[in-house]
Amino acid sequence: MEIPRHLIELRRAVEAADNRYRNNRGENATVTLAVWSDATAALARGIAAYADETGAPHREVEQAVQRAAGPHTPAQ
């Protein structure tokens, strides 16, 4: 399944925000959590729209996006 570039970029943005959140405290963590939340919501909407557009199951699209985005880099 070919995944649109914007979905791959959104997935990477979610992962980056997650990593930043885990490395921050206090006010910075609150801002980072808001960014993560917005990115996650945008990714979910994008996956749902692409699944509807292609007729593919939602879970299949989600897994394909994860594979296309590459390995997750956990926070250090």
One Martini backbone bead per residue (centre of mass of N, CA, C, O) as a GRO file, in nm:
protein
   76
    1MET     BB    1   0.096   0.038   0.024
    2GLU     BB    2   0.048   0.365  -0.049
    3ILE     BB    3   0.172   0.643   0.130
    4PRO     BB    4   0.125   0.944   0.217
    5ARG     BB    5   0.344   1.181   0.314
    6HIS     BB    6   0.170   1.330   0.534
    7LEU     BB    7   0.139   1.075   0.716
    8ILE     BB    8   0.435   1.031   0.776
    9GLU     BB    9   0.486   1.312   0.900
   10LEU     BB   10   0.279   1.285   1.127
   11ARG     BB   11   0.403   1.041   1.266
   12ARG     BB   12   0.675   1.181   1.326
   13ALA     BB   13   0.552   1.410   1.497
   14VAL     BB   14   0.443   1.232   1.720
   15GLU     BB   15   0.715   1.107   1.804
   16ALA     BB   16   0.862   1.373   1.867
   17ALA     BB   17   0.663   1.473   2.084
   18ASP     BB   18   0.695   1.233   2.271
   19ASN     BB   19   0.996   1.272   2.324
   20ARG     BB   20   0.976   1.561   2.436
   21TYR     BB   21   0.785   1.502   2.671
   22ARG     BB   22   0.979   1.295   2.821
   23ASN     BB   23   1.210   1.547   2.845
   24ASN     BB   24   1.003   1.716   3.012
   25ARG     BB   25   0.905   1.989   3.229
   26GLY     BB   26   0.632   2.137   3.306
   27GLU     BB   27   0.551   2.373   3.086
   28ASN     BB   28   0.683   2.231   2.844
   29ALA     BB   29   0.514   1.972   2.871
   30THR     BB   30   0.239   2.099   2.815
   31VAL     BB   31   0.299   2.197   2.530
   32THR     BB   32   0.389   1.923   2.414
   33LEU     BB   33   0.119   1.780   2.468
   34ALA     BB   34  -0.045   1.957   2.275
   35VAL     BB   35   0.111   1.883   2.021
   36TRP     BB   36   0.062   1.582   2.036
   37SER     BB   37  -0.246   1.593   2.027
   38ASP     BB   38  -0.272   1.734   1.752
   39ALA     BB   39  -0.110   1.525   1.586
   40THR     BB   40  -0.283   1.278   1.656
   41ALA     BB   41  -0.549   1.386   1.542
   42ALA     BB   42  -0.449   1.431   1.253
   43LEU     BB   43  -0.369   1.139   1.200
   44ALA     BB   44  -0.644   1.007   1.247
   45ARG     BB   45  -0.790   1.165   1.024
   46GLY     BB   46  -0.603   1.076   0.790
   47ILE     BB   47  -0.649   0.772   0.814
   48ALA     BB   48  -0.955   0.774   0.781
   49ALA     BB   49  -0.962   0.911   0.503
   50TYR     BB   50  -0.784   0.702   0.353
   51ALA     BB   51  -0.959   0.457   0.411
   52ASP     BB   52  -1.211   0.566   0.269
   53GLU     BB   53  -1.080   0.621  -0.010
   54THR     BB   54  -0.963   0.307  -0.045
   55GLY     BB   55  -1.115   0.077   0.146
   56ALA     BB   56  -0.940   0.031   0.376
   57PRO     BB   57  -0.853  -0.069   0.662
   58HIS     BB   58  -0.767   0.113   0.926
   59ARG     BB   59  -0.547  -0.074   1.048
   60GLU     BB   60  -0.384  -0.108   0.786
   61VAL     BB   61  -0.309   0.188   0.754
   62GLU     BB   62  -0.171   0.229   1.025
   63GLN     BB   63   0.052   0.015   0.978
   64ALA     BB   64   0.165   0.139   0.716
   65VAL     BB   65   0.252   0.405   0.841
   66GLN     BB   66   0.449   0.289   1.046
   67ARG     BB   67   0.636   0.154   0.839
   68ALA     BB   68   0.694   0.413   0.663
   69ALA     BB   69   0.824   0.584   0.909
   70GLY     BB   70   0.966   0.384   1.073
   71PRO     BB   71   1.145   0.363   1.334
   72HIS     BB   72   1.119   0.403   1.659
   73THR     BB   73   1.246   0.668   1.871
   74PRO     BB   74   1.327   0.664   2.172
   75ALA     BB   75   1.366   0.806   2.453
   76GLN     BB   76   1.656   0.900   2.657
   0.00000   0.00000   0.00000
